[in-house]
Amino acid sequence: MKNTLYILLFIFGASVQLFSQETLLSPLNNTVNEQLINSETSKMSWFMLQDTLKIQIGTIQTQIQKEKEKIYIITTVSMKQSPTKWIDSTIVENKTFKPIYHSSFNQQRDMILEFGEKITGYYLDKQTDKKTEILEKEDKPFFDSNFYPQLIRLLPLKNGYSNTISIFDYNPNSKIGVITATIKNTEETSINFNGKKTQVWKVETTDDISDNTAIMNYFIDKSTRKILKQEIDFGGRIMLMELVE
């Protein structure tokens, strides 16, 4: 009787684990509406908030090019205190958003990831001049960590919506491999945007990249699904990004 009970508990536990893996958002379990993303260019101002002060520290420009089979996303970060721009490029499949390519170039490091049966590329730490060849193999489906902020605005958002997203990140100083991003809550609210009251989805997220210590709130226009504002709380240090139109 006891052995039978153990077997049943094992089967139940395995079923719960399998169910959890299947319900994790990924290119194989995709509830995204791909019609909500189109070719566009947007620019956000980046601020640091200190008490009542709002100090601009840079700008973020995002270019999205949607083609028949692929979507190209180029993000250019310009910091006021740095002459060098931070440029990230991401390529994903059009329908599933399965990652194809990701590159990132900035003052601290250069990185290229190519996604196939294996994940290949390199990571160059410019502080130590150490170059690491990348060869990773993952047996779980995932989105590119650089794409998931775009993914959030394409989901079937509603009051109380929450979910967990499977993402891949490569950071020798933090984590390497398949980790998760978590949508903790979604609520319909309104914000003042360019002097107008605008209905938005406020989506609260966190992820394993920051060990779930950073809380990010996305304010997404209900009608256009554009990200109008993004707030990031790093343990009391607040950053704000606002769409420039």
Buried (B, 14 or more C-beta within 10 A) or exposed (E): EEEEEEEEEEEEEEEEEEEEEEEBBBBEEBEBEBEEBEEEEBBBBBBBBEEEEEEEBBBBBBBBBBEEEEBBBBBBBBBEEEEEBBBBBBBBBBEBBBBBBBBBBBEEBBBBBBBEEEBBBEBBBEEEEEEEEBEBEEEEBBBBBBBBBBBBBBBEBEEEBEBBBBBBBBEEEEBBBBBBBBBBBBBEEEBEBEEEEBEBBBBBBBBBBBEBEBBBBBBBBEEEBBBBBBBBBEEEEBBBBBBEE
